[in-house]
Amino acid sequence: MDNIIVIVGPTGVGKTKLSIELAKKLDAEIINGDSVSIYKELNIGSAKPTIDEREGIPHHLIDIRSVLEDYSVFDYQKDFRKVVEEIQSRGKRVIVVGGTGLYIKAALYDYRFVEQENHHNYDELSNEEILDRLLNYSVEVVDPSNRRRLVNLLNKLENEEEITYYKDQLLYPITVIGLTTSRDILYDRINHRVDQMIDNGLLEEVNSLKDKYSSSRILNSGIGYKEFVDYFNDKKTLEEVIDLIKKDSRHFAKRQYTFFNHQFQVNWFDVDFQSFNKTIEKVYDFIKRH
């Protein structure tokens, strides 16, 4: 069985472009590993690849839920393993690309869940401990001092599933490729990317979803969307929201590095943004050798 290629790294480093070029060379199909790209209506803020950008390469677990539907790491794990089996049955290789570490980890390793239906008060946890647990889901917290909101958010994330067993054992052979760059370049690219999202119509996209915020978990937790809550309530200007999205994205990038370094054996590659093809060739040569 060929190794599954897993492409990780912070937002804005070229994971999508690399995955598509490798898919062409390896006769592979791509599985989305980003929790926001799961949702059909979230296109600009999620930075998911457009149909044209996918260049005919099949992409899986993208645009499969509405923002009014809940989708958990447990759901992702089940769907991921089914898709892997389907892709491999066609003699194709598998490439996983994304930045939601817990989704990717739970799919590839021996995580086992049971469904839960009870609301938890988490009385045994301090606010700081709840925040630590929320970080596992790669979400930003709007008001970290508001315990009720913390408890409600954690319930939304954990209520449908609970890890009952975890063993640090891979279920598939994998090769993990990480893309990285200097902090200054990364932050500059993140800031520019957010500006591009605004130019491409992020405000219009969010306005079209305004009425769904009251009942959508992802709109209240996903970076690029949750920041607009205060804008709708006339508590922040659009400029303040844009700055907050940039700030949240930069903070998230730092946590992505921490998670991937702690949870995976990552083969890191410095990205050559002046000639991205050189980066593609370096990664491809590495995969062929290993």
BELGI-V338566 format. One record per pair of residues at least 4 apart in sequence whose C-alpha atoms are under 6 Angstrom apart, sorted by sequence separation. I is the first residue (numbers start at 1). J is the second residue. If there is no record, write none. Layout:
i: {I | I}
j: {J | J}
This chain:
i: {22 | 23 | 42 | 49 | 76 | 88 | 101 | 102 | 105 | 125 | 154 | 155 | 183 | 189 | 196 | 198 | 212 | 218 | 222 | 231 | 236 | 244 | 245 | 259 | 260 | 272 | 281 | 23 | 43 | 87 | 106 | 197 | 221 | 230 | 231 | 213 | 219 | 220 | 230 | 219 | 272 | 271 | 37 | 36 | 37 | 227 | 224 | 40 | 38 | 39 | 37 | 38 | 40 | 38 | 39 | 40 | 39 | 31 | 39 | 29 | 30 | 31 | 32 | 73 | 77 | 116 | 116 | 115 | 116 | 115 | 114 | 113 | 114 | 113 | 113 | 112 | 113 | 112 | 112 | 111 | 111 | 191 | 110 | 110 | 110 | 109 | 109 | 108 | 109 | 108 | 28 | 33 | 34 | 28 | 29 | 30 | 31 | 32 | 33 | 34 | 28 | 30 | 34 | 139 | 178 | 6 | 177 | 178 | 179 | 181 | 4 | 5 | 6 | 7 | 8 | 176 | 177 | 178 | 179 | 180 | 181 | 4 | 6 | 8 | 68 | 67 | 44 | 44 | 5 | 9 | 3 | 4 | 5 | 6 | 7 | 8 | 9 | 3 | 6 | 7 | 12 | 45 | 10 | 10}
j: {26 | 27 | 46 | 53 | 80 | 92 | 105 | 106 | 109 | 129 | 158 | 159 | 187 | 193 | 200 | 202 | 216 | 222 | 226 | 235 | 240 | 248 | 249 | 263 | 264 | 276 | 285 | 28 | 48 | 92 | 111 | 202 | 226 | 235 | 236 | 219 | 225 | 226 | 236 | 226 | 279 | 279 | 46 | 46 | 48 | 241 | 245 | 63 | 62 | 63 | 62 | 63 | 65 | 64 | 65 | 66 | 66 | 59 | 67 | 58 | 59 | 60 | 61 | 103 | 107 | 159 | 160 | 160 | 161 | 161 | 161 | 161 | 162 | 162 | 163 | 163 | 164 | 164 | 165 | 165 | 166 | 246 | 166 | 167 | 169 | 169 | 170 | 170 | 171 | 171 | 92 | 97 | 98 | 93 | 94 | 95 | 96 | 97 | 98 | 99 | 94 | 96 | 100 | 221 | 266 | 95 | 266 | 267 | 268 | 270 | 94 | 95 | 96 | 97 | 98 | 266 | 267 | 268 | 269 | 270 | 271 | 95 | 97 | 99 | 216 | 216 | 197 | 202 | 174 | 178 | 173 | 174 | 175 | 176 | 177 | 178 | 179 | 174 | 177 | 178 | 190 | 224 | 253 | 256}
